[in-house]
Amino acid sequence: MNTNTSTRVASDGATHAAAVAAPDMEARTYAKVAWRLIPFLMLCYLGAYLDRVNVGFAKLQMLNDLKCYTT
């Protein structure tokens, strides 16, 4: 019986330690994901902006080349 009681105490202590460590691990996980995801998203945003500018420029050039006007 003594071993069973000491096992319960040890497991309760381990459970408490895991519960305390969980928020720290969660914060580190979010930080790691953010550091990897934010640069990729900024690169996607830059690519979308350049594509939008390029499409606008191509439209202007195409209208002049085809001699079409939007009036």
Backbone hydrogen bonds, N-H to C=O, Kabsch-Sander energy under -0.5 kcal/mol:
donor,donor_aa,acceptor,acceptor_aa,energy
5,T,1,M,-2.1
6,S,2,N,-2.4
7,T,3,T,-1.9
8,R,4,N,-2.0
9,V,5,T,-2.0
10,A,6,S,-2.3
11,S,7,T,-2.8
12,D,8,R,-2.4
13,G,9,V,-2.3
14,A,10,A,-2.3
15,T,11,S,-2.5
16,H,12,D,-2.2
17,A,13,G,-2.2
18,A,14,A,-2.4
19,A,15,T,-2.2
20,V,16,H,-2.0
21,A,17,A,-2.1
22,A,18,A,-1.4
24,D,20,V,-0.6
25,M,21,A,-2.4
26,E,22,A,-2.5
27,A,23,P,-2.3
28,R,24,D,-2.1
29,T,25,M,-2.2
30,Y,26,E,-2.4
31,A,27,A,-2.2
32,K,28,R,-2.4
33,V,29,T,-2.4
34,A,30,Y,-2.5
35,W,31,A,-2.4
36,R,32,K,-1.3
37,L,33,V,-2.6
38,I,34,A,-2.5
40,F,36,R,-0.7
41,L,37,L,-2.5
42,M,38,I,-2.4
43,L,39,P,-2.1
44,C,40,F,-2.2
45,Y,41,L,-2.4
46,L,42,M,-2.4
47,G,43,L,-2.3
48,A,44,C,-2.4
49,Y,45,Y,-2.3
50,L,46,L,-2.5
51,D,47,G,-2.1
52,R,48,A,-2.2
53,V,49,Y,-2.3
54,N,50,L,-2.3
55,V,51,D,-2.4
56,G,52,R,-2.0
57,F,53,V,-2.3
58,A,54,N,-2.5
59,K,55,V,-2.1
60,L,56,G,-1.8
61,Q,57,F,-2.2
62,M,58,A,-2.7
63,L,59,K,-2.3
64,N,60,L,-1.6
65,D,61,Q,-2.4
66,L,62,M,-2.4
67,K,63,L,-0.5
68,C,63,L,-2.2
